[in-house]
């Protein structure tokens, strides 16, 4: 993949969603099985959707900043995806 694609508008969106997927991977590493993660998505559809929308809004805001001449930072967009998923999908297990 060329650097120009990664720093393009769609490349940065893909990086943001890779950040979200990395958060899912972290849950798997911590011992949650895939069925528990999928059942969480089904039971908490609104928060999952909110995390996706928040990631998209964060990406859109970042891309808007790029129009002002700022340099694209791939890690910042990755962090947007990771943090939005982490923040909106927190819940206390009882």
C-alpha positions in Angstrom: 0.0 0.0 0.0 1.4 3.4 -0.9 1.7 6.1 1.7 -0.4 8.4 -0.4 -3.4 6.1 -0.1 -3.0 5.7 3.6 -3.0 9.4 4.1 -6.0 9.9 1.7 -9.5 10.5 3.0 -10.6 6.8 2.6 -7.3 5.5 3.8 -7.7 7.4 7.1 -11.2 6.0 7.5 -9.9 2.5 7.1 -7.2 3.2 9.7 -9.9 4.5 12.1 -11.9 1.3 11.7 -8.7 -0.7 12.2 -8.4 1.1 15.5 -11.9 -0.2 16.4 -11.0 -3.7 15.4 -7.9 -3.5 17.5 -10.1 -2.8 20.5 -12.1 -6.0 19.7 -8.8 -7.9 19.5 -7.8 -6.6 22.9 -11.0 -8.0 24.3 -10.2 -11.4 22.7 -6.7 -11.4 24.2 -8.2 -10.6 27.7 -10.1 -13.8 27.4 -13.6 -12.9 26.1 -14.7 -15.5 23.6 -16.1 -14.5 20.2 -19.6 -15.5 21.1 -19.6 -13.1 24.1 -18.5 -10.3 21.9 -21.1 -11.0 19.2 -23.9 -11.3 21.8 -22.7 -8.0 23.3 -23.1 -6.4 19.8 -26.7 -7.8 19.5 -27.6 -6.8 23.1 -26.1 -3.3 22.9 -26.7 -2.4 19.3 -27.3 1.3 20.1 -23.9 1.7 21.8 -22.1 -0.1 19.0 -23.8 2.0 16.5 -23.0 5.1 18.5 -19.3 4.1 18.6 -19.3 3.7 14.8 -21.0 7.1 14.3 -18.6 8.7 16.8 -15.6 7.2 14.9 -17.0 8.5 11.6 -17.6 12.0 13.1 -14.0 12.0 14.6 -12.6 10.9 11.2 -14.7 13.6 9.4 -13.4 16.3 11.8 -9.9 15.2 11.3 -10.2 15.2 7.6 -11.7 18.7 7.8 -8.6 19.8 9.7 -6.4 18.4 6.9 -8.0 20.9 4.5 -6.4 23.6 6.5 -3.0 22.3 5.7 -2.3 20.2 8.8 -0.2 17.1 8.3 -2.0 13.8 8.5 -1.2 11.7 11.5 -2.2 8.1 11.0 -1.8 7.3 14.7 -4.3 10.1 15.6 -7.0 8.6 13.3 -6.2 5.1 14.6 -6.7 6.4 18.2 -10.0 8.0 17.2 -11.4 4.5 16.3 -9.9 2.8 19.3 -11.0 5.4 21.8 -14.5 5.8 20.4 -15.1 2.0 20.5 -13.6 1.8 24.0 -15.6 4.7 25.4 -19.0 3.9 24.0 -18.8 0.1 24.6 -17.9 0.2 28.3 -20.2 -1.7 30.5 -20.1 -3.2 33.9 -20.5 -6.9 34.0 -22.5 -8.1 37.1 
